[in-house]
Amino acid sequence: MTKSNPVKQRKRGPAPTGVNPIMGFRPLPPLRADIVAYAKAEDITVSEAIRRLVELGLKAKVNTR
């Protein structure tokens, strides 16, 4: 009987850098549609739109205190 060669499992995606950890969420379809519409209107990516909208929301919250 011959020995089998072990198969090395590969990791998915690029190696983590630790600089900007990923933070994900699953918006409901109406909210996602609003985010996509905002991104198209501003001619930016959906990721950038989410970043901008979160920043705007946090600034608005801080200013109302």
C-alpha positions as CSV (number, residue, x, y, z in Angstrom):
1,M,0.0,0.0,0.0
2,T,1.4,3.4,-0.9
3,K,1.2,6.5,1.3
4,S,-1.2,9.2,0.3
5,N,0.0,12.7,-0.1
6,P,-1.7,15.1,2.3
7,V,-3.5,17.9,0.6
8,K,-2.7,21.3,2.2
9,Q,-5.8,23.3,2.9
10,R,-5.7,26.8,1.3
11,K,-7.1,29.8,3.1
12,R,-9.7,32.0,1.3
13,G,-8.9,35.5,0.3
14,P,-5.8,37.7,0.8
15,A,-3.8,37.6,3.9
16,P,-5.2,39.8,6.7
17,T,-3.2,43.0,7.2
18,G,-4.7,44.1,10.4
19,V,-4.8,47.7,9.2
20,N,-8.5,47.9,8.4
21,P,-10.4,45.0,9.8
22,I,-13.6,44.1,7.9
23,M,-16.9,45.0,9.5
24,G,-19.9,43.6,7.6
25,F,-23.7,43.7,7.9
26,R,-26.7,42.6,5.9
27,P,-29.1,45.4,5.3
28,L,-32.7,44.7,4.4
29,P,-33.5,45.0,0.7
30,P,-35.1,48.5,1.0
31,L,-32.1,49.9,2.9
32,R,-29.7,48.3,0.4
33,A,-31.6,49.9,-2.5
34,D,-31.3,53.3,-0.8
35,I,-27.5,52.8,-0.3
36,V,-27.0,51.7,-3.9
37,A,-29.1,54.7,-5.1
38,Y,-27.0,57.0,-3.0
39,A,-23.8,55.5,-4.4
40,K,-24.9,55.9,-8.0
41,A,-26.0,59.5,-7.4
42,E,-22.6,60.3,-5.9
43,D,-20.7,58.2,-8.4
44,I,-18.9,56.2,-5.8
45,T,-18.8,52.5,-4.8
46,V,-21.3,51.0,-2.4
47,S,-18.5,50.5,0.2
48,E,-17.6,54.2,0.1
49,A,-21.2,55.1,0.3
50,I,-21.6,53.0,3.4
51,R,-18.5,54.6,5.0
52,R,-19.8,58.1,4.2
53,L,-23.3,57.4,5.5
54,V,-22.0,56.0,8.7
55,E,-19.7,59.0,9.2
56,L,-22.7,61.4,8.6
57,G,-24.8,59.4,11.0
58,L,-22.2,59.5,13.7
59,K,-21.5,63.3,13.3
60,A,-25.3,64.0,13.5
61,K,-25.5,61.9,16.7
62,V,-22.6,63.8,18.3
63,N,-24.0,67.2,17.3
64,T,-27.4,66.6,18.9
65,R,-26.1,65.9,22.4
